[in-house]
């Protein structure tokens, strides 16, 4: 086992700016799960079909009144903002959490606003495939991601009237390796002139500043060099957190001021505002409700896709009591936080330790048992539950990899790379 630990550490240490260990525990497994080309195709097809359903639903959401959006859990501070469609792309990078069980693919949720797991799927997965001499199911996806980001930046610049020389800033929490290194990876990937500034160093100037009648500082967002930001890529700066962001000194609601800049086309953000419109898990309840009614908003083929890939999801638990086990999730929760599993009698049988989204509107989704597999860890072989994190890039299926751990996938789960099994393998 000592030799395996040394081999794992030696392999991952050669990968620049990668967090193979997180929170002082093993994160990236020195192991690989093989799948067939058929399953790879099925995952990509499911990803695109599910993405199509969400993106079509976005048009419906923009036409809902404020009261209905509030009932779906959207914070009132975002109502003047979330209907914006600043670019012709709902979400540049979104991640679907998919379960493959008994040859069926089911969606658990979508992170359309600030998805994590990017560098693992797009870059590291390929390196592990090389190490294990397997074909990479994500071959070519880095180029796809690069082109998508470049296109999004160009569209974002045009949306604020910047035909050239837009100042692009990538930002994340500077003291969080996963966020910071992922953001640096994306910044380098696009091969464009851009800067990095940590979130704590960004400065919001609400009003124009004048001295002796002369404008000396224009209102807007500024980086750590004092340059006005035109386009902000916010890797992990969720809108539901941003609206509560207050300057510790001035007590100004800087997050809401920043959103006002976006609304006034003084600043562009990526992912765009439309990505947040799809972030609430309550949207799955809306989609499922329309499916059950066979609503004409979706055509016959789209209704078939919803039945095939979506799980029954509601805004109350009554339909499950006495019938099926179910999961209670916060509409804006992340990384398994505040997720609870209930038996068909309504008895709580499991929950995650973190319970920080108790004030968020809950949704109730049919429970399915995640499949299991055996993986090699630094402590020996381990049986884990797993699901696929599958990316949607500008509406097209892209890279995917596996998150493995407990029945509830949280921020302590492993990254398990995926390779294509060789012909003739079982």
N, C-alpha and C positions, 0 to 999 in steps of 0.2 A: 504493500500500500504506500510506503514511503516513496518508492520509485514513481508510482502513479501521481502522487502529489507534486513531486519535482517536475514530472513531465508536463502536468497541467499548468503549473506556475510558469515554467519556461516557455510554453507555447503562448500563453496569453500575455505575458510580459513583453513579447515582441510586437504586440499590437499597440500602436501609439494612442494614448489618451482613451483607454478603455477600462472600465470598472469591472473587471472579472470577479472581484470580490466587493460586496456591498455591506455596509453596516458590520464590517469585520467578519462576515460570513460568506461562504461560497455562493456565487450568483451564476456565473456562466459555467455550464457543465462541459467537461472535456469528454463529451459523448455525443452521439448523433442518432436521431431517429430516421430510419429510411421509410419512404413512402413511394407508391407507384406513380408513374406519369399520369395514369388515369385519375388518381386522387388529386394530384396537383391541378389538373385541368378542372376537376369538379370544384375545388376550392376557389379557383380564379373565376369560374363561371358564377358561382354563388355570390362572390364578392361584388361582381359587376351588377348582378340582378338586384341584390339588396341595396346597393348604392343607388341604382336607378329609382327604386321605390322611395328612398329617403329624399333624393333630390327632387323628385316630382312632388313629394309632400311639402317641400319647402315653399312651393308656389301657393299651396293651400294655406299654409301657416301665415304667410304675409297678408292674407286677406281676412284673417280672423280679427275680431275686435279685441280691445284691451282686456275686457273682463274674461274672455275665453283664454287668452294667453296667460293671464294671472292664474286661472284655474289649472293651467298646465304647468304651473310652478315657476314661470319666468319672473325674476325680480322686477318690481315696478320701475326701478331705476333704469332698466334696459329697454323699456317699451318703445321709446322714441328712437332706438338705435337698431334693434334686432331685425327690423324689416328691411334694412338697407341691403342692397345688392350692389356693392361697390365695383365688383368685377364679375365677368360672366362665368365664374367658377364658384360653386357653393362652398367647397372646401378643397384646399390644395392638397393637404395630407390628412387623411382620416384613417382610423384603424377599427376594423371590425373584430370582435371577439367571437370566434366560431367554435362550435363543438361538432366533431365528427363521431357519430355513434350509430352502429348498425347500418352503415352505408347511407346514413342521412346526415345532412348538415343543418345545424340550427344556430341562429343568431342569439347571443346573450345580450350584447349591447354594442353601441357604436361610440367611439370617441372622435368626434368630427372637429373639435376645436383645438385641443392641445395634446395630441397623442404622444405617448412615449413609445419605447421599443424600436425606435427608428434605426439607430446605428447597428443594433444587433441584427435586425432582419436584412438591411440593405448592404451592410459591409461585412460584419463579423461572420455571419452565416456562411458566406462564400469562402472565407479563410479556413473555417473549420472543415468545410467540404473538401478543400484542397488537402488539408492535413489527413483526412480519412479516405482520400482518393475516391470521392463520390461526386457525381454531377450536382451542381448547385441549382435548385429550383428557382432561385432568384437571379439567375444570369441575365444581365442586361438591365436590371431594375435600377441600378445606380444611375445609368444614363437617362432612363425614363424620369427618375426623380430630379436630376439636374435640369433637364429640359423643362419639366413642369414648374420648377421654382423660378427659372429664368423667365418663362412666359408669364407667371403670376406677378413677378416684380415689374415686368414691362407694362402689364395691364394696370397694376396698382399705380405706377407712375403716371400713366395717361389719365387715370381717374381723378388725380389731383392737379392735372394740368402741367405735369412735368414731362415734357417730351424728351429731355435729355438732362444728364448730370443730376439725377435724383440721388440724394444722400440716403443710403441704405444702412440700417443698423440692425444687427442681430443681438438679441438680449436674452438673458436667463438669470437665474439665481447664481451669482458668482461663486458661492461657497458650496454648491451642490454638484459633485462630480458628474453624475449622470446627466443632469440638465445642461451643465456648462460644456461638457465634452460633446454632447449631441449637437448643441448649437454651433460649436466650432467646426464640427464635421460638416454640417450643412453650409456654413459660411465658406469653407474651403471647396466644397463640392461644386458650387455654382460658378466658380472661377470668374467672379465679377468684382468690381471695386466696391468694397463694403467694409464696415467696421464692427467691432464687438464692444458693447458696453453693458456691464451688469445692471440688473434692474435697480439696484440700490443707488447707482450713479446717474441714472436718468433724471433729468430735471424738467419740471413742468412750469412754464411761464404763462399764467392765465391771461395777462393783459399786456399790451404794448408798453414798453418803458421809454419814456422821453426824458431828455436833459436839455434844458434851454430851448425847448420847443422842437428839438430834433429827435427823431426816432433812433434810439441806440440799441434796442433789443425788441425784436418782433415776438409776439406771442406764439407759443408753440412748444414742442418737445425738443430737448437738447441732450446731446451725448456728453461724455466725460471730457471731451475736448472743446466743449462750448459751441459745437456745430449744430445747427437746426436739423432735426431728423425729418425726412420726407416719408420714408417707409420703415416701419418697425416690424421685424419678425420676432414674435414673442413665443418662444418655444414652450414654456410652461408658465404662462401668465393668464390663467383662466379669467374669462369675463366676470364670472360670479364672484371671484375674489377681487378683481380689479375695481369693481364698483364700491367696495368698502375700503379701498386704499386711501389712507389719510396721511398727509405730511406730518411727521412727528413734531416739527417746530411751528409751522404756520397753521396747522390743523385744517388746511384746505383739503377738500375731497379731490385729490389729484387724479384718481382713477376716473371719476365722472367727468372731470375737466378734459382728460385725454379723449374720452369717448365723444365729447362735444367737438373736439378738433376733427375727429373722424367724420362725424355727421356733417360738419361744415366743409369737408373736403380740404382741410388744411394738413391732414396727416392720413396716411394709409397704413393699415395693419394687416399682417398675414399670420395665421389664417384670417380670412376676411370675416366681417360681422355675421354673414350668412352661415358660417360654420357653427357659431354659437346657437343659432336658431334651431339646429338639429341636435344639439348636445343633450338636451333634456331627455331622460329615459321615458318621460311621459308621452313622447312622440310615438313610441312603440305601442302604447295603449291606444292612442288615436288611430294609428294604422290598423291595429287589430280590430278595433271597433268598427271601422269602415269595412274591413274584410268580412266580419260576421254579418253585416247588413248587406253585403254584396253591392256596396255603393258604386254608382256608375263613375265616380271620380277615377277609379282604377278600371282598366279594361280587363277582359277575361283572362288574358295571359298574366297580367300583373297580379290579379287576385290569386291565380294559381301559384305564383312565386311566393306571395305572402303566406299562403297555407303551407307551402313546402319548407320555407326557411325560418319563418317567425314563430316564436312561442306565444301562446295565449298570455296576454298582458293587460292588466286593468288598473284602475285608480282606487279600487277597494278590493278586499279579500273575500267578500261574501261568496263569490262564485266558486271558490276553491274549498270552503269549509264543508267537510263531510264528503268531499269528492277526491281531491288531489293534494299532494304536498306542494308547497309554493315557497317562493323567495320574496322577501321584502327588501327593496333597494331604494336608496335616496335618488331622486330624479337627477341631482347634480353631483352625486358621489363619485369618487375615483379610487382606483387601486383596492377595491374590495372593502373600503371603509364604510361602516354602518350597514353592512349586509347581514341579514338574518334569514335562517331557514326554518320553516314551520312544517309540522306534520299536517295531514289532512284534517285532524281534529282542531287545528289552530294552536297547537302547543309548540313553543319555540324549542328547537332541538339543537341549533348551532348558531353562532354569531362570530363576527370578527372582533378582535380586542379593541380596535379603534372604533369609536362611536362619536365622530365629530360632525356628522351631518344630520343630527336628530331634528333640526328645525327645517329641513328640506322636505318638500312634498314627496311622499313615498309612492312607489309603484309596486304592483304585485304581479309576479311572473311565475308561470308553471315551472316547477323544479324538475331538472333532469340531472341524473348522476353523471359526472364527468368520467370519461374512460380513464383507465390507468395503464401505466407502462413502467417497466423497471429501468432505472438509470444508474450510472456509475458515478459516485460522488467521492469526495476525499475521505468520507467515513464509511465507504463500502457501498454495496448495492442498496437501492432504496426504491420502494414502490410509491409512485406519485400519480396524482390526477393531472390531466393536461388539457389544454385547448390551444387553438391556433389564433395568433394575432395576425390578421391579414389586412394589408394596406390597400387603400383606394387612393390613387394619385390622379388628381384632375378628373375624377370619375371613372378611371380605368383601374382594373385589378393590377396589383404590383407584388412587392415582396411579402413574404410571410415567414413566420417561425413559431416556435412553441413556447408557451409559458407553462411551467409545471410546478405543482406544489400540492396544496390541500384542495378540498372540494370547493372552497371559496378562494379564488385566485386573488392574492393581495400583493403588497410591495415586498414580501419576503419570498416570493416565488422564484424558481430557477428560470434561466434562459436555456432552453434545449434546442440546439440547431437541428435543421432538417436537411436531409440529402435524398437524392433520387436513387432508389434501389437499382442495382444492375440487372439487366435482362437475365431471366432464369432464376433470380432470387425469389424466395417465397415472401 
